[in-house]
């Protein structure tokens, strides 16, 4: 392919990824256009798997997810410490590297795990995020295990990892 054609594909892919970021941002409060959440990821996925050249295809998810974090949380972090202001960019960088092999993986497996993989990744990320918040890693507070066990187990305590896994799996 010609270099001009590749540049067009990159620009179109970035526009689609930016559109995903905007759709996802608008689907949350205060905008409240929640039906956009159903289609918010579509432009980003099209950009990643069909438009962008394979070596930089993860740029679509980086721009889409990082752009959503910037659009939704950017104003909230304006007066915060530097790492919170840069959180959307840091997330975009992490997403870029974490999804750098997704397209190659799905092409090799004939897209057999195409629907399952994002769901598992999302649950895993929420599990980690929720664990960090509950355990005080981000809040500076320590929450005792008993607090998490009591509501789900009136008699015998459920092991915390099982409790957390079941919570996020639901």
Rosetta blueprint (number, residue, H / E / L):
1 X L
2 X L
3 X H
4 X H
5 X H
6 X H
7 X H
8 X H
9 X H
10 X H
11 X H
12 X H
13 X H
14 X H
15 X H
16 X H
17 X H
18 X H
19 X H
20 X H
21 X H
22 X H
23 X H
24 X H
25 X H
26 X H
27 X L
28 X L
29 X L
30 X L
31 X L
32 X L
33 X L
34 X H
35 X H
36 X H
37 X H
38 X H
39 X L
40 X L
41 X L
42 X H
43 X H
44 X H
45 X H
46 X H
47 X H
48 X H
49 X H
50 X H
51 X H
52 X L
53 X L
54 X H
55 X H
56 X H
57 X L
58 X H
59 X H
60 X H
61 X H
62 X H
63 X H
64 X H
65 X H
66 X H
67 X H
68 X H
69 X H
70 X H
71 X H
72 X H
73 X H
74 X L
75 X L
76 X L
77 X L
78 X L
79 X L
80 X L
81 X L
82 X H
83 X H
84 X H
85 X H
86 X L
87 X H
88 X H
89 X H
90 X H
91 X H
92 X H
93 X H
94 X H
95 X H
96 X H
97 X H
98 X H
99 X L
100 X L
101 X L
102 X H
103 X H
104 X H
105 X H
106 X H
107 X H
108 X H
109 X L
110 X L
111 X L
112 X L
113 X L
114 X H
115 X H
116 X H
117 X H
118 X H
119 X H
120 X H
121 X H
122 X H
123 X H
124 X H
125 X H
126 X H
127 X H
128 X H
129 X H
130 X H
131 X H
132 X H
133 X H
134 X H
135 X H
136 X L
137 X L
138 X L
139 X L
140 X L
141 X L
142 X L
143 X L
144 X L
145 X H
146 X H
147 X H
148 X H
149 X H
150 X H
151 X L
152 X L
153 X L
154 X L
155 X L
156 X L
157 X L
158 X L
159 X L
160 X H
161 X H
162 X H
163 X H
164 X H
165 X H
166 X H
167 X H
168 X H
169 X H
170 X L
